[in-house]
Amino acid sequence: MATAVVNVRLDEGTKKELELLCQELGITVSAAFSMFAKKMTREQRIPFEVSIDPFYSEENLSHLRRSVQQVKTGAVAEHGLIDE
């Protein structure tokens, strides 16, 4: 069977982690992507759940940005531990 070259862009950290994991599993990154492609085409679906993590909602990110800005400008108050 003829093969084709597919280029995939990953951030460097993910690439290194993937290479280490594949090495531990005794396969190549190319073999891992081939397994993924075969499973996806056989099942006609992405072979894992894809969902949005609510932590990264715009509301939460907005709150985090405001909090970071408050810390940067010193507009924060220290609180002690409240025992009930």
N, C-alpha and C positions, 0 to 999 in steps of 0.2 A: 504494500500500500504506500502510495506517495505521501510525503509529509509536507506541511506548510509551516512557515515561520510566523509566529504571532508575537508582537511586542506588547508588553504590559508595563505600565508605569506605576511604580510604588515608591513611597517615601523610603529613604535609606534604612531607617529603623525597622520598618515592617519587613523589608527585604532580608535584612540580616536575621531577624527572628524566624522568618519562613525558612531560610536556608538551614539554620540550626535545627529547627523542628524536622525538616525533611531528612537531614542527616541522621538524626536520632531514629527516625522511622525507617531508615535504610532505602530511601527513594530520592530521586532528584526533584528539583523544583519543576522541571519540565514534566516529569511523570505525575506530580501532584496536580498540575494544571490540566493535563490530559485526563486524569481520573475525574476531575471536576467537570470538564466539558462532556465526557461520555455519560456521566450520571445525569447531567442537566438535559442533554439531548434525549436520553433514554426515557426520563421521567417527565419531560416537557415542563419543567419547573426549576426554580432555584432550589437546590437540595438542602436548604436550611431556612429557618425562619428569618424574615427581614422585618424589623420593626424600628420605630423611632423611640429613642430613649427620652422619656419625658424630662430628664434632667437638663437636656439641651434645648428645651422650649425657649422661645424668644422671651417669654416672661421671666424665666429663671436667669437667662443670660443677661437680661436688662438689669435685674436685681443685683447680680454679681458685679456688673460694670459699675453700678452706683456705689456698691459697697467698697470696691477697690478704689474708686475716686475719693470716697470719704476717708479711707485710710491714708491715701496719698496727701490729702489736704489737712490731715490731722483732725478732721471733724468726727472723731469717734470718742466714745466714753468708755472707760474701763468699768467692768462690772465684776463683783465678786461672786463666788458660788453661793447660791441661795439654797439653804437647807429648809426643807419643809417638815 
